[in-house]
């Protein structure tokens, strides 16, 4: 046979022959992979460690007791989480979680009230809770507007309560757009400063106080769907508020719906309203019994002399009166008279002769109770 040629990867041997070379193990690549895995693990631990540490340490919290004084407001209906968020925004607490955790640890936190509080920035969450529960930190300046009061009364008493000049309130009342008055108010704030209890901020201005009252009115008007409900009755929203203001002054809340029906019945006759409350408003008075001369005084609000509703509200009605103006009772009454100012007993009738009898009953009450009617 001839020479046998060996195919394959062969290299000469030291002795001159040939053999196949064994492959070297790839230790370099495996070592690099191991290093990469370790690096990734170390990096992940570095990222996760602070989070894990924070988890075990609890949410961010200031050491306290606080630095700069600040006024903080809690509004009606806020949850603890919402309060905590506002506190964090103002820099009073470090985190919402710290505040809610401190609140959950204090069972009295459920009694935190709306209002203004004198707090400090950078307070420990538990100290913030304690401060909100401490009457001494609360900046209480409340102002109550009774139902039916006029704008003039509100301005006079607000000025006394707050020390803000009456002229500042008068100036603010002229800017109907800034106040947020509805278009149908026609720039007249009477009837649209809603009667309620208001917490007045220490740094409040005449404009901000009045705006809060108009905002409250707008909320109530929306809740009773005033615009749509008025239209269904063939009335404008301003006319409904005007009627509501009459009910508020003329009747007891239990009789609002019946007085409302008297208004609608008289308008439908047509028949002049002849309400003393409108004459009083035009004269700037609040008399119980008016003189003949007063009744004859011609003002746009004198419903003894002018047909229909007065040109606008004669005071600021509450929600019950507004609701009654939108929902008059069923009846044919054209007359009503309060016969006892102590009990506010009011009698209704569709008969003029019976009305005169009821009126005599009222006059007897006045004679029997000096100082009550005059």
C-alpha positions as CSV (number, residue, x, y, z in Angstrom):
1,X,0.0,0.0,0.0
2,X,1.1,3.5,-0.5
3,X,1.7,6.1,2.3
4,X,-1.4,6.6,4.5
5,X,-2.3,10.4,4.8
6,X,-3.9,11.2,8.2
7,X,-6.4,14.0,7.9
8,X,-7.3,16.3,10.8
9,X,-5.7,18.8,13.1
10,X,-2.3,17.3,13.9
11,X,0.9,18.8,15.0
12,X,4.3,17.3,14.9
13,X,5.5,15.5,18.0
14,X,8.8,16.1,19.6
15,X,9.9,12.7,18.3
16,X,8.9,13.6,14.8
17,X,5.5,11.8,14.8
18,X,2.1,13.5,15.0
19,X,-0.9,13.4,17.5
20,X,-4.2,15.4,18.1
21,X,-3.9,18.3,20.6
22,X,-6.3,18.4,23.6
23,X,-8.4,21.6,23.9
24,X,-7.6,24.1,26.8
25,X,-10.5,24.7,29.3
26,X,-12.2,28.2,28.8
27,X,-11.7,29.4,32.3
28,X,-11.4,33.1,31.4
29,X,-15.0,33.5,30.0
30,X,-16.7,31.7,33.0
31,X,-14.8,33.9,35.4
32,X,-16.0,37.1,33.7
33,X,-19.6,35.9,33.9
34,X,-19.3,35.2,37.6
35,X,-17.9,38.6,38.2
36,X,-20.8,40.2,36.3
37,X,-23.4,38.3,38.3
38,X,-21.7,39.4,41.5
39,X,-21.6,43.0,40.3
40,X,-25.3,42.9,39.5
41,X,-26.2,41.5,42.9
42,X,-24.1,44.1,44.7
43,X,-25.7,46.9,42.6
44,X,-29.2,45.5,43.4
45,X,-28.4,45.3,47.1
46,X,-27.0,48.9,47.0
47,X,-30.3,50.1,45.5
48,X,-32.6,48.1,47.7
49,X,-30.8,48.6,50.9
50,X,-31.9,52.2,51.6
51,X,-35.5,51.2,50.8
52,X,-35.3,48.2,53.1
53,X,-33.7,50.3,55.8
54,X,-36.3,53.0,55.4
55,X,-39.0,50.3,55.7
56,X,-37.6,49.1,59.0
57,X,-37.0,52.7,60.2
58,X,-40.5,54.0,59.4
59,X,-41.7,56.9,57.3
60,X,-39.7,60.2,57.1
61,X,-40.4,62.4,60.1
62,X,-38.9,65.6,61.5
63,X,-37.2,65.6,64.9
64,X,-39.3,68.5,66.1
65,X,-40.3,70.7,67.9
66,X,-40.6,73.0,64.8
67,X,-39.1,76.2,63.5
68,X,-41.1,78.9,61.7
69,X,-44.6,79.8,62.9
70,X,-47.4,79.2,60.3
71,X,-51.2,79.3,60.2
72,X,-52.7,76.1,59.0
73,X,-56.4,75.6,57.9
74,X,-58.5,72.4,58.1
75,X,-61.6,72.6,56.1
76,X,-64.9,70.9,56.7
77,X,-65.0,67.3,55.6
78,X,-61.2,66.7,55.2
79,X,-59.9,63.2,55.9
80,X,-56.8,62.7,58.0
81,X,-54.9,61.8,54.8
82,X,-55.9,65.0,53.2
83,X,-54.9,67.0,56.3
84,X,-51.6,65.2,56.3
85,X,-51.0,66.0,52.6
86,X,-51.7,69.7,53.3
87,X,-49.4,69.6,56.3
88,X,-46.6,68.1,54.2
89,X,-47.2,70.7,51.4
90,X,-46.7,73.5,54.0
91,X,-43.6,71.9,55.4
92,X,-45.2,71.3,58.8
93,X,-44.6,67.5,58.7
94,X,-42.1,65.5,56.7
95,X,-44.5,62.9,55.3
96,X,-48.1,62.0,55.0
97,X,-47.3,58.5,56.2
98,X,-45.7,59.8,59.4
99,X,-48.7,61.9,60.1
100,X,-51.3,59.2,59.5
101,X,-49.3,56.7,61.6
102,X,-49.2,59.2,64.5
103,X,-52.9,59.9,64.0
104,X,-53.7,56.2,64.1
105,X,-51.7,55.9,67.3
106,X,-53.7,58.6,69.0
107,X,-57.4,57.8,69.4
108,X,-58.3,61.5,70.0
109,X,-57.2,62.4,66.5
110,X,-60.7,61.6,65.3
111,X,-61.9,64.7,67.1
112,X,-59.7,67.2,65.2
113,X,-61.9,70.0,64.1
114,X,-62.0,72.3,61.1
115,X,-60.5,75.8,61.6
116,X,-57.3,77.6,61.8
117,X,-54.3,76.5,63.8
118,X,-51.0,78.2,64.8
119,X,-48.4,75.5,64.1
120,X,-44.7,75.5,63.1
121,X,-42.8,74.1,60.2
122,X,-40.8,70.9,60.6
123,X,-42.8,69.5,63.5
124,X,-42.6,65.8,64.5
125,X,-45.8,64.2,63.3
126,X,-46.9,63.2,66.8
127,X,-46.3,66.8,68.0
128,X,-48.4,68.1,65.1
129,X,-51.3,65.8,66.2
130,X,-51.0,67.0,69.7
131,X,-51.0,70.6,68.6
132,X,-54.1,70.1,66.4
133,X,-55.9,68.6,69.5
134,X,-54.7,71.5,71.8
135,X,-57.3,74.3,72.1
136,X,-54.5,76.7,72.8
137,X,-53.1,76.4,69.2
138,X,-56.5,77.0,67.6
139,X,-57.0,80.4,66.2
140,X,-60.8,80.6,66.6
141,X,-62.5,83.7,65.1
142,X,-66.0,82.7,64.2
143,X,-68.6,84.9,62.7
144,X,-72.3,83.9,62.5
145,X,-74.7,85.3,60.0
146,X,-78.3,84.7,61.1
147,X,-80.8,84.0,58.3
148,X,-82.5,87.0,56.9
149,X,-79.9,89.6,57.9
150,X,-79.2,92.4,55.4
151,X,-75.8,93.2,53.8
152,X,-75.7,96.4,55.8
153,X,-75.9,94.4,59.1
154,X,-73.3,91.9,57.9
155,X,-70.8,94.6,57.0
156,X,-71.3,96.6,60.2
157,X,-70.8,93.5,62.4
158,X,-68.0,92.1,60.4
159,X,-66.1,95.3,60.8
160,X,-66.6,95.2,64.5
161,X,-65.6,91.5,64.7
162,X,-62.5,91.7,62.5
163,X,-61.3,95.3,62.9
164,X,-61.4,95.7,59.1
165,X,-62.8,99.0,58.0
166,X,-66.4,99.1,56.8
167,X,-65.1,101.0,53.8
168,X,-63.0,98.0,52.8
169,X,-66.1,95.8,52.8
170,X,-68.0,98.4,50.9
171,X,-65.3,98.5,48.3
172,X,-65.1,94.7,48.0
173,X,-68.9,94.5,47.5
174,X,-68.6,96.6,44.4
175,X,-66.4,94.1,42.6
176,X,-69.1,91.5,41.8
177,X,-66.8,89.5,39.5
178,X,-64.1,89.1,42.2
179,X,-66.8,88.1,44.7
180,X,-68.1,85.4,42.4
181,X,-71.6,86.7,42.3
182,X,-73.8,84.9,39.8
183,X,-74.8,86.8,36.7
184,X,-78.4,86.9,37.7
185,X,-77.5,88.9,40.9
186,X,-77.0,91.8,38.5
187,X,-74.1,93.1,40.7
188,X,-76.3,93.3,43.9
189,X,-74.8,91.2,46.8
190,X,-78.1,91.4,48.8
191,X,-79.4,87.9,49.1
192,X,-76.1,86.2,48.1
193,X,-74.1,86.4,51.3
194,X,-75.2,83.1,52.6
195,X,-76.1,82.9,56.3
196,X,-73.9,80.4,58.1
197,X,-71.1,80.1,60.6
198,X,-67.7,81.1,59.2
199,X,-64.2,80.6,60.6
200,X,-62.3,83.7,59.6
201,X,-58.6,83.4,58.9
202,X,-56.2,85.7,60.9
203,X,-54.9,87.2,57.6
204,X,-58.3,87.4,56.0
205,X,-59.2,90.5,53.9
206,X,-62.6,92.0,53.4
207,X,-62.7,90.6,49.9
208,X,-61.7,87.0,51.0
209,X,-64.4,87.0,53.8
210,X,-67.2,88.1,51.5
211,X,-66.0,85.8,48.7
212,X,-66.3,82.8,51.1
213,X,-69.9,83.8,51.8
214,X,-70.8,84.0,48.1
215,X,-69.0,80.7,47.5
216,X,-71.3,79.1,50.2
217,X,-74.3,80.6,48.4
218,X,-73.2,79.2,45.1
219,X,-72.7,75.7,46.7
220,X,-76.3,75.8,48.1
221,X,-77.7,77.1,44.8
222,X,-76.1,74.2,43.0
223,X,-77.3,71.7,45.5
224,X,-81.0,72.7,45.0
225,X,-80.5,73.1,41.2
226,X,-81.7,76.6,41.5
227,X,-81.4,77.7,37.8
228,X,-83.3,74.7,36.5
229,X,-85.9,74.6,39.3
230,X,-86.6,78.3,38.9
231,X,-87.1,78.0,35.2
232,X,-89.6,75.2,35.8
233,X,-91.7,77.6,37.9
234,X,-91.4,80.4,35.2
235,X,-89.1,82.4,37.5
236,X,-85.6,83.6,37.3
237,X,-83.1,82.5,40.0
238,X,-83.0,86.1,41.2
239,X,-86.8,86.1,41.7
240,X,-86.6,82.9,43.7
241,X,-84.0,84.4,46.0
242,X,-86.2,87.5,46.3
243,X,-89.2,85.3,47.3
244,X,-87.0,83.3,49.7
245,X,-85.8,86.6,51.4
246,X,-89.5,87.5,51.9
247,X,-90.3,84.1,53.5
248,X,-87.2,84.4,55.8
249,X,-88.4,87.8,57.2
250,X,-92.2,87.3,57.1
251,X,-92.6,83.7,58.4
252,X,-91.5,81.0,60.8
253,X,-89.6,78.2,59.1
254,X,-92.5,75.8,59.8
255,X,-94.7,78.1,57.7
256,X,-92.3,79.0,54.9
257,X,-94.0,76.8,52.3
258,X,-97.4,78.3,53.1
259,X,-96.1,81.9,52.9
260,X,-94.5,80.9,49.6
261,X,-97.9,79.9,48.4
262,X,-99.4,83.2,49.4
263,X,-96.7,85.0,47.3
264,X,-97.5,82.9,44.2
265,X,-101.3,83.2,44.7
266,X,-101.0,87.0,44.9
267,X,-98.8,87.2,41.9
268,X,-101.2,85.1,40.0
269,X,-104.3,87.1,40.9
270,X,-102.7,89.7,40.2
271,X,-102.7,91.3,43.6
272,X,-100.1,93.5,45.3
273,X,-98.0,91.7,47.9
274,X,-98.4,94.4,50.5
275,X,-95.5,93.1,52.7
276,X,-94.3,95.3,55.5
277,X,-90.8,93.7,55.1
278,X,-90.4,95.2,51.7
279,X,-91.4,98.7,52.9
280,X,-89.0,98.4,55.8
281,X,-86.2,97.5,53.5
282,X,-86.8,100.5,51.2
283,X,-86.8,102.7,54.3
284,X,-83.8,101.0,55.9
285,X,-85.9,100.1,58.9
286,X,-87.0,96.9,60.8
287,X,-90.2,98.1,62.4
288,X,-92.9,95.5,63.4
289,X,-95.8,97.9,62.8
290,X,-95.5,100.6,60.2
291,X,-97.2,104.0,60.3
292,X,-99.5,105.3,57.6
293,X,-96.8,107.7,56.5
294,X,-94.3,105.0,56.2
295,X,-96.6,102.8,54.1
296,X,-97.2,105.7,51.8
297,X,-93.5,106.4,51.3
298,X,-92.7,105.6,47.6
299,X,-89.6,103.5,47.2
300,X,-89.0,100.7,44.6
301,X,-89.5,98.2,47.4
302,X,-92.9,99.4,48.6
303,X,-95.1,96.5,47.5
304,X,-98.2,98.5,48.8
305,X,-97.6,100.9,45.9
306,X,-96.0,98.7,43.3
307,X,-97.1,95.5,41.6
308,X,-95.2,92.3,41.6
309,X,-92.0,91.4,43.4
310,X,-89.7,94.0,44.8
311,X,-86.6,94.6,42.5
312,X,-84.4,92.3,44.6
313,X,-83.9,90.4,47.8
314,X,-84.6,92.2,51.1
315,X,-82.1,90.1,53.1
316,X,-80.0,86.9,52.9
317,X,-82.2,83.8,53.0
318,X,-81.1,80.4,54.2
319,X,-81.5,77.0,52.5
320,X,-84.9,76.3,54.0
321,X,-86.4,79.5,52.7
322,X,-84.9,78.9,49.2
323,X,-86.3,75.4,49.2
324,X,-89.7,76.7,50.2
325,X,-89.6,79.4,47.5
326,X,-89.1,76.6,45.0
327,X,-91.7,74.3,46.6
328,X,-94.8,76.3,47.7
329,X,-97.4,74.4,49.7
330,X,-100.8,73.6,48.1
331,X,-103.5,76.1,49.2
332,X,-105.7,79.1,48.2
333,X,-104.4,81.4,50.9
334,X,-104.1,85.1,50.1
335,X,-103.5,86.5,53.6
336,X,-101.5,85.6,56.6
337,X,-100.7,87.3,59.9
338,X,-98.5,86.3,62.8
339,X,-100.7,86.6,65.9
340,X,-98.1,85.9,68.6
341,X,-94.5,87.1,68.4
342,X,-93.4,84.8,71.2
343,X,-94.6,81.5,69.6
344,X,-94.5,82.9,66.0
345,X,-98.0,81.4,65.6
346,X,-99.2,82.4,62.1
347,X,-102.7,82.1,60.7
348,X,-103.6,81.9,57.0
349,X,-106.8,82.5,55.1
350,X,-108.3,83.2,51.7
351,X,-111.0,85.5,53.1
352,X,-110.4,89.2,53.6
353,X,-113.0,89.5,56.4
354,X,-111.3,86.6,58.2
355,X,-108.0,88.3,57.7
356,X,-109.3,91.4,59.5
357,X,-110.3,89.2,62.4
358,X,-106.9,87.7,62.5
359,X,-105.3,91.1,62.4
360,X,-107.4,92.3,65.4
361,X,-106.1,89.2,67.3
362,X,-102.5,90.4,66.6
363,X,-103.3,94.0,67.7
364,X,-104.7,92.6,70.9
365,X,-101.4,90.7,71.5
366,X,-99.5,93.9,71.0
367,X,-101.7,95.8,73.5
368,X,-101.4,93.0,76.0
369,X,-97.6,92.9,75.6
370,X,-96.1,96.4,75.7
371,X,-92.8,96.8,74.0
372,X,-93.2,93.7,71.8
373,X,-94.6,95.4,68.7
374,X,-93.5,99.0,68.9
